[in-house]
Amino acid sequence: MPAAPTLTDGLVTLRAHRPDDAQGSYEQCQDPGSRRWTTVPVPYSLADAETFVGRVMPAGWENDSEWGFAVEHEGRYAGTISLRNEGSGRAEVAYGSHPAVRGTDVMECALRLLLDWGFESQGLRTVIWWAHAGNWPSRRLAWKLGFRVEGTVRQWQPQRGELITSWVGTLLRDDPRSPATPWLDCPVIERDGLRLRPVEPRDAERIVEASADERTQRWLGHLPTPYTLSDAHAYVEARSEMRANGSGVTWAVVDPADDLILATVLYFGHRPGLECELGYWTHPEARGRGLMTRAFRVLMEYAFDELEVRRVKAFVAVGNTASRHLMEANGLSLYGVERLGATTGTGPEDMALYDMTVEEFNAAR
């Protein structure tokens, strides 16, 4: 009967499953993360683990349907990875790690070994990756390996009687085994009495309060009406998506005393070495305190000092006097008006175009 070859890079070893892997597999499948993101049975017993390592994985090799390996690190079971044979030089990659090795390089090293073996020894031309939408650890690992995330497929992956919306990506034999796009950082910034941190799911209720506000709805015409908690969670998820696809970064602006979100600031449309666009919104509690003027200046400093752009720009509806005052208070200059360029809650309106160069910013500070 065919069996898994043994592969190693000195840090991890890929090998055939053994009966003594059952305990590690059992522990892995008790983990909440494993249960949430995979199709492991719930409940999962030690007998299930014994069947998996003793029958399911060897059967994949016997019928050529799945080439599965146990991952071993420092002499202990660290997870299972496999290539599911789709025929015609195609395979699906699958992986699950034991909680003991999460946050280490073990699974990345193991998957590099697996992919090299699949392309070189099995003649694969394309490997496809699937993950439930929201499984950011899996997506970041696939990104490191060079997979290109090419879309979201609604209600695709079955899991315990449901169909889960899923991400999909591919890696070709000749693709670099390194990220194809940047994954942007959102560092915590403490400055000028403010704290800027990533937007998080716990901010959702405050996001609803801000986005359902009449004034916010008036000037941000793209917002859903009514604005619900589901919309807020979709907004939070979209912030992670922007960072993952390299299109922009959004910070929550919070009071360091209580960490409640008061506003957001963001950059997007980044053209390295040249420019980026800035944006923001505020919670009603934050208005009239000068908070956004300070937060927007922190964002400008980040754009000029860290992104090293030569120009920042920001666009607001001509009638939005509060936002226009904020731009001008931070030294941005009006350089034009685009007729009917802004989408507001009452329809298209003229849009004021503001910008500032790094030379102007440095001279002002």
C-alpha positions in Angstrom: 0.0 0.0 0.0 1.4 3.5 -0.8 2.4 5.5 2.3 3.5 9.0 3.0 7.2 9.7 2.4 9.2 11.3 5.2 10.2 15.0 4.5 12.1 17.3 6.8 13.8 20.7 6.8 15.5 20.3 10.1 12.8 22.1 12.1 9.7 20.0 11.2 9.2 16.6 9.8 6.3 15.4 7.6 5.6 11.6 7.9 2.9 9.0 7.8 0.4 9.1 10.7 1.0 6.6 13.5 -1.3 5.2 16.2 0.3 7.3 18.8 -0.7 10.5 17.0 -4.3 9.8 18.1 -3.9 11.7 21.4 -2.5 14.8 19.7 -5.3 14.7 17.1 -7.9 14.4 19.9 -6.4 17.4 21.7 -6.3 19.4 18.5 -10.0 18.7 17.8 -11.1 19.8 21.3 -9.7 23.3 20.6 -12.4 25.9 20.0 -10.5 27.3 17.0 -10.3 23.9 15.3 -14.0 23.4 15.9 -15.0 26.8 14.6 -13.0 26.7 11.3 -13.0 23.1 10.3 -15.4 20.2 9.8 -14.2 18.0 12.7 -17.1 16.2 14.3 -18.5 17.8 17.5 -18.2 16.1 19.9 -14.9 14.5 18.8 -13.8 11.4 20.8 -10.5 9.6 21.2 -12.0 6.8 19.1 -12.6 9.4 16.3 -9.0 10.4 16.5 -7.9 6.7 16.3 -10.0 6.2 13.2 -8.6 9.4 11.6 -4.9 8.5 12.1 -5.3 4.8 11.6 -7.8 4.5 8.8 -8.8 7.8 7.1 -5.3 9.2 6.4 -3.9 5.8 5.2 -7.0 5.3 3.0 -6.2 8.6 1.2 -2.8 7.3 0.1 -4.3 3.9 -0.8 -6.9 5.3 -3.2 -4.8 8.4 -4.3 -7.5 10.8 -3.1 -5.6 12.6 -0.4 -1.9 12.8 0.4 -1.9 13.5 4.2 1.0 13.9 6.5 1.4 14.2 10.3 3.5 17.2 11.2 6.1 16.5 13.9 8.1 19.1 15.8 10.6 18.4 18.5 9.5 14.8 18.6 5.8 15.6 19.1 2.7 15.6 16.9 2.0 19.2 15.8 -0.8 18.8 13.3 -2.0 17.4 10.1 -1.6 18.8 6.6 -2.6 17.3 3.2 -3.1 17.8 -0.5 -6.4 16.5 -1.7 -6.0 15.2 -5.3 -8.4 16.9 -7.7 -6.8 15.3 -10.8 -5.3 17.0 -13.9 -2.4 18.4 -11.9 -4.6 20.1 -9.3 -5.0 19.7 -5.5 -6.6 21.4 -2.6 -4.4 22.2 0.4 -5.7 21.5 3.9 -4.1 22.1 7.3 -4.8 22.1 11.0 -2.4 22.7 13.8 -2.2 21.5 17.4 -2.7 24.5 19.7 0.8 24.0 21.1 2.4 25.3 17.9 0.1 28.2 17.2 1.9 31.4 16.8 5.1 29.7 15.7 6.6 29.0 12.3 5.9 25.3 12.5 2.9 25.2 10.1 4.5 27.6 7.6 7.6 25.4 7.4 5.5 22.3 7.1 3.3 23.7 4.3 6.4 24.8 2.4 7.7 21.3 2.5 4.3 19.9 1.4 3.9 22.4 -1.5 7.4 21.8 -2.8 6.8 18.0 -2.7 3.4 18.4 -4.4 4.7 20.5 -7.2 8.0 18.6 -7.7 7.1 15.0 -7.0 3.4 14.8 -7.8 3.5 17.0 -10.8 1.0 19.5 -9.5 0.4 22.7 -11.5 -2.2 24.4 -9.3 -3.0 24.2 -5.6 -6.3 25.8 -4.4 -6.9 27.1 -0.8 -10.3 27.4 0.8 -11.1 28.9 4.2 -14.2 30.1 5.9 -14.6 33.9 5.5 -13.2 35.4 8.7 -10.5 32.8 9.3 -7.8 35.4 9.3 -5.0 33.1 10.7 -5.5 30.7 7.8 -5.6 33.5 5.3 -2.5 35.2 6.6 -0.6 31.8 6.5 -1.8 31.3 2.9 -0.7 34.8 2.1 2.8 34.2 3.4 3.0 31.1 1.2 2.2 33.1 -1.9 -1.4 32.2 -2.4 -3.4 34.9 -4.2 -6.8 35.3 -2.7 -9.1 35.7 -5.7 -12.6 36.0 -4.2 -15.3 35.2 -1.8 -17.8 32.5 -2.6 -21.2 32.7 -0.9 -22.5 29.6 1.0 -19.9 27.2 -0.4 -18.2 25.1 2.3 -20.3 22.6 4.1 -20.0 22.5 7.9 -22.3 20.5 10.2 -25.4 21.0 8.1 -24.7 24.6 7.0 -23.0 26.2 3.9 -20.4 28.7 4.9 -19.3 31.7 2.9 -15.7 31.1 2.0 -12.5 32.6 0.7 -10.6 31.0 -2.2 -7.1 31.5 -3.5 -4.6 29.7 -5.8 -0.9 29.0 -6.0 0.6 28.0 -9.3 3.8 25.9 -9.7 5.8 28.8 -11.0 4.5 31.5 -8.6 6.9 32.9 -6.0 6.4 31.3 -2.6 6.2 34.8 -1.0 3.4 37.3 -0.5 2.0 38.7 -3.8 0.6 41.8 -2.1 1.3 43.8 1.0 -0.5 43.1 4.3 -0.7 46.5 5.9 0.1 47.1 9.6 -2.2 49.0 11.9 0.1 50.0 14.7 -1.2 51.4 18.0 -0.3 55.1 18.1 -0.3 57.1 21.4 -0.1 60.8 20.7 -1.6 64.2 21.7 -3.8 62.7 24.4 -5.3 60.2 21.9 -4.9 56.5 21.3 -5.3 55.1 17.8 -5.7 51.3 17.6 -7.3 48.8 15.1 -11.1 48.7 14.8 -12.4 45.6 16.6 -15.7 43.7 16.9 -16.3 45.1 20.4 -16.6 48.6 18.7 -19.8 47.5 16.8 -22.4 49.1 19.0 -20.6 52.4 19.0 -20.2 52.2 15.3 -24.0 51.8 15.0 -24.5 54.9 17.1 -22.2 56.9 14.9 -23.4 55.6 11.6 -27.1 55.9 12.4 -26.6 59.5 13.4 -28.6 62.0 11.3 -25.5 64.1 10.6 -23.3 61.1 9.6 -26.1 59.8 7.3 -26.4 63.3 5.7 -22.8 63.5 4.6 -21.9 59.8 4.1 -24.4 58.9 1.6 -23.1 55.3 1.0 -24.2 54.2 4.5 -27.1 51.7 4.8 -30.4 53.1 6.2 -31.3 52.0 8.7 -27.8 51.1 10.0 -27.8 47.8 11.9 -25.5 45.8 14.1 -24.9 43.5 11.2 -23.8 46.5 9.1 -21.3 47.4 11.9 -19.8 43.9 12.0 -19.5 43.9 8.2 -17.7 47.3 8.5 -15.3 45.9 11.1 -14.6 42.9 8.8 -14.0 45.2 5.9 -11.3 47.0 7.8 -9.4 43.7 8.1 -10.0 43.0 4.4 -8.5 46.4 3.5 -5.3 45.6 5.4 -5.1 42.1 4.0 -5.4 43.2 0.4 -3.2 46.2 0.8 -5.8 48.8 0.0 -5.8 50.9 3.3 -5.7 51.1 7.0 -8.4 52.3 9.5 -7.7 53.2 13.1 -10.2 53.6 15.9 -9.6 56.8 17.8 -10.2 56.2 21.5 -9.9 58.0 24.8 -7.0 56.2 26.6 -9.0 56.3 29.8 -11.9 54.0 28.7 -10.9 52.8 25.2 -14.3 53.6 23.8 -14.3 54.4 20.1 -14.9 58.1 19.4 -14.0 58.2 15.7 -12.1 56.5 13.0 -9.3 57.8 10.7 -8.0 56.0 7.6 -5.8 56.2 4.6 -6.4 54.5 1.3 -5.5 54.8 -2.3 -1.8 54.7 -1.3 0.6 55.2 -4.2 4.0 54.6 -2.6 6.3 57.5 -2.7 3.6 59.7 -4.1 0.3 60.2 -2.3 -2.7 58.7 -0.4 -6.2 59.8 0.4 -7.4 60.4 4.0 -10.8 60.0 5.5 -12.6 59.9 8.9 -15.9 59.9 10.7 -16.8 60.9 14.3 -19.2 59.6 17.0 -21.6 62.3 18.0 -20.0 62.4 21.5 -16.7 63.5 20.0 -18.0 66.6 18.2 -17.1 70.1 19.2 -14.1 68.9 21.3 -11.3 69.4 18.8 -10.6 65.7 19.0 -10.9 65.1 15.3 -8.7 68.0 14.4 -6.0 66.4 16.5 -6.6 62.9 15.3 -6.5 64.0 11.7 -3.2 65.6 12.3 -1.8 62.4 13.8 -3.0 60.6 10.6 -1.2 63.2 8.5 2.0 62.8 10.4 1.8 59.0 9.9 1.2 59.4 6.2 4.2 61.8 5.7 6.6 60.2 8.3 5.9 56.5 8.0 4.4 56.1 4.5 6.7 58.7 3.2 4.2 60.1 0.7 4.8 63.5 -0.9 1.1 64.5 -0.9 -2.1 63.8 1.1 -5.5 64.5 -0.2 -9.1 64.6 1.2 -12.4 65.2 -0.4 -15.6 66.5 1.2 -19.0 67.7 0.1 -18.9 71.5 -0.5 -21.7 72.0 2.0 -20.0 70.1 4.8 -18.7 73.1 6.6 -17.5 71.2 9.6 -15.3 68.9 7.6 -14.0 71.7 5.5 -13.1 73.6 8.6 -11.2 70.5 9.8 -9.2 70.3 6.6 -8.3 74.0 6.7 -7.4 73.9 10.4 -4.8 71.2 9.5 -3.3 73.3 6.7 -4.8 71.5 3.7 -5.6 73.8 0.7 -8.6 73.8 -1.6 -7.4 73.1 -5.1 -10.6 72.5 -6.9 -14.3 71.5 -6.9 -15.7 68.5 -8.7 -19.2 69.1 -9.7 -21.6 66.5 -8.3 -18.7 64.4 -7.1 -19.9 63.7 -3.6 -22.6 61.2 -2.7 -24.6 62.4 0.2 -27.8 61.3 1.9 -29.8 63.7 -0.2 -28.1 62.9 -3.5 -25.1 64.1 -5.5 -23.5 67.4 -4.4 -20.4 69.2 -5.5 -17.2 68.0 -3.8 -14.4 70.2 -2.5 -10.9 68.8 -3.2 -8.2 69.4 -0.6 -4.5 68.5 -0.5 -1.2 69.2 1.2 2.4 68.4 0.2 5.1 67.2 2.5 7.0 70.4 2.0 4.0 72.4 3.2 3.5 70.1 6.1 7.1 70.3 7.3 7.1 74.1 7.0 3.9 74.3 9.1 5.3 72.1 11.9 
